[in-house]
Structure formats: structure tokens, C-alpha cells
Amino acid sequence: MYKGETRNPLLVVFLSFITCGIYQIVWYFMISEEINRAAGEKKIDPVIFFILGIFCFPLIFVGWYKIDEAIYDLNLRSGLPANKNFILWLLLTLIGVGGLFMAYQVQEQLNTLW
């Protein structure tokens, strides 16, 4: 199985926060490519969900859903515990921390997979 880059989840959140989300957009591209390579197919199209999501905000949530589904599938393939977290991320978005929590949780899960 493909092994992506291990990153510190707290650093991902910190850099996303201090760059006002710019790092998080770059991070979406990096993890989308890593997830696609690990899955052996294109599960997430970062251009559609994250670049166009800047102009049509709901597309970002579609991207989050795709990431959640892809990580769930990768965990199942690897024999790791698999949980779906998309609804939690949406609920946390209501209080303004959904994106940061999502980034932390996704990077932590990817580090476990790698």
C-alpha cells in the first residue's frame, strides 16, 4: 500500500489558522493526492471540491464528505478501525471549528494509515 507523508496534526491546524486557511487549501491538495494514490483510484478531485469551493462554499463540504468516505474505505482495507466523521465536522462548523477539527482528525488518521 502507498505510504503518504506523516505530518504533525497540530502543526497542520496551527499553519491553517495563522495563514487564514491558505495552508489548509494546499494541505487538501496534498492529502487528496496521497489518498488517491493509496486507494489506487481517483476518489477526490481537489480542483473541483476545494478550488471551486472557494467560490461556491458548499463544494468544500462535498470534498470533506469524499475525504471521510475515502479514509473509511482505506481503514477497512488495512484492517484498522473505521469511523465516519463527516456529520461531526459539519456540526462543529456551526461553532466555527469544523475545518480545523477536520484537518486534525484527518491528518491523525492518515498518519495511522501510513
C-alpha positions in Angstrom: 0.0 0.0 0.0 1.2 3.5 -0.8 2.5 5.5 2.2 2.0 9.2 2.3 3.8 11.8 4.2 3.4 11.8 8.0 2.6 15.3 9.3 2.0 16.7 12.8 -1.8 17.2 13.1 -1.3 20.1 15.5 1.1 21.8 13.0 -1.5 21.4 10.2 -4.1 23.1 12.4 -1.7 25.8 13.5 -0.5 26.6 10.0 -4.1 26.6 8.7 -5.0 29.1 11.4 -2.1 31.5 11.0 -2.4 31.6 7.2 -6.1 32.2 7.3 -6.8 28.9 5.6 -4.3 29.1 2.8 -2.2 26.3 4.1 -5.4 24.2 4.6 -6.1 24.6 0.8 -2.6 23.4 0.0 -3.0 20.6 2.5 -6.2 19.5 0.9 -4.3 19.1 -2.4 -1.5 17.1 -0.8 -3.8 14.7 1.1 -6.1 14.3 -1.8 -3.3 13.1 -4.0 -2.0 10.8 -1.2 -5.4 9.3 -0.6 -6.0 8.8 -4.4 -2.6 7.0 -4.7 -3.3 4.8 -1.6 -6.7 3.9 -3.0 -5.4 3.2 -6.5 -8.1 5.4 -8.0 -9.3 9.0 -8.1 -11.6 9.3 -5.1 -11.1 13.0 -4.5 -10.7 15.8 -7.1 -9.1 18.6 -5.2 -9.7 21.1 -8.0 -13.4 20.6 -8.1 -14.0 20.4 -4.3 -11.5 22.9 -2.9 -10.6 25.5 -5.6 -14.2 25.8 -6.8 -15.3 25.5 -3.2 -13.7 28.9 -2.6 -16.3 30.4 -5.0 -19.2 28.0 -4.1 -18.7 27.2 -0.5 -20.9 24.1 -0.2 -18.5 22.2 -2.5 -16.0 22.2 0.3 -18.4 20.1 2.4 -18.7 17.7 -0.6 -14.9 17.4 -0.5 -14.9 16.8 3.2 -17.5 14.0 2.7 -15.4 12.4 -0.1 -12.3 12.5 2.2 -14.2 10.9 5.0 -15.5 8.2 2.8 -12.1 7.5 1.3 -10.4 7.3 4.7 -13.2 5.0 5.9 -12.5 2.7 2.9 -8.7 2.8 3.4 -9.1 1.9 7.1 -11.3 -1.0 6.2 -8.8 -2.3 3.6 -6.0 -2.0 6.1 -7.9 -3.7 8.9 -8.0 -0.6 11.1 -11.0 0.7 13.0 -13.1 2.7 10.6 -15.4 5.6 11.7 -17.3 8.2 9.7 -16.8 11.7 11.0 -18.5 13.9 8.4 -21.6 14.8 10.5 -19.4 15.7 13.5 -17.3 18.0 11.3 -20.5 19.7 10.0 -21.8 20.2 13.5 -18.5 21.7 14.7 -18.6 24.1 11.7 -21.6 25.7 13.4 -19.3 26.9 16.2 -16.5 27.7 13.8 -14.0 24.9 14.4 -15.2 22.2 12.0 -12.5 22.8 9.4 -9.7 22.8 11.9 -11.0 19.8 13.8 -11.5 18.0 10.4 -7.9 18.8 9.4 -6.5 17.5 12.8 -8.6 14.3 12.7 -7.9 13.5 9.0 -4.1 14.0 9.4 -4.1 11.9 12.5 -6.0 9.1 10.7 -3.7 9.3 7.7 -0.6 9.1 9.9 -2.1 5.9 11.4 -2.6 4.5 7.9 0.9 5.4 6.8 
